[in-house]
Amino acid sequence: MRWDDWFARQGMPQRPAGRDITLNTYPFVLQAAMSGQGVALGWRPLVDDLLAAGQLVPALDVAVRTERGYFLVQPEKLRLRDEHHRFREWVLKACGAGAVSTVNKAEND
């Protein structure tokens, strides 16, 4: 997500032109925000611990959900072995409450 996208999702006019800081890695972006160098877009759960510790504060209490994410996929006709099921369950558990679990179509056949 870019800033222009974020402003549009908030129903706000585009941000005014000004001095931007451009950094080439996300850890640098977070460090700059924690050092008071500006405001950053945070990806949950990457910033959750920093928010909980008070190292970062949300600009608004509104989160923006995007269509982007991570997907665990398999060929439709592939029969899963036990280790595949264990791996799938581990991934879903590791993702926590934010994970969206979809039923494997082969399990319903």
C-alpha positions, 0 to 999 in steps of 0.5 A: 500500500502506498500513501496515496492509497491510504489517504483514498481509503480514509476518504481524505484528499491526496496528501500535500506535496512535501518533503518525503523520506524514502528508505529502501527497507521496511526495518529502516522505515520502522526505525525512522518512525520510532526515532520520530523522523515521520509517520510510516505505514505499518503492516500487522502483525509486523508492528503489533509488538511495537504498538503494544510496547508503546514504541509506535502509536497508531495515527488513527484507530482504523486499520486498512485491510488489503487484498494482499497476503500470503497463500498456502496452495496445492494442486487440486488433485494432489493427495496430501500425506500426513506431513503435508497436513501437519505442515498446513496446520502448523502454518495456520496455527503460526499465523494466529487469529488473523489467518483465514483458513479455507477448506481443501477441496480434496478433503470434501470430495 
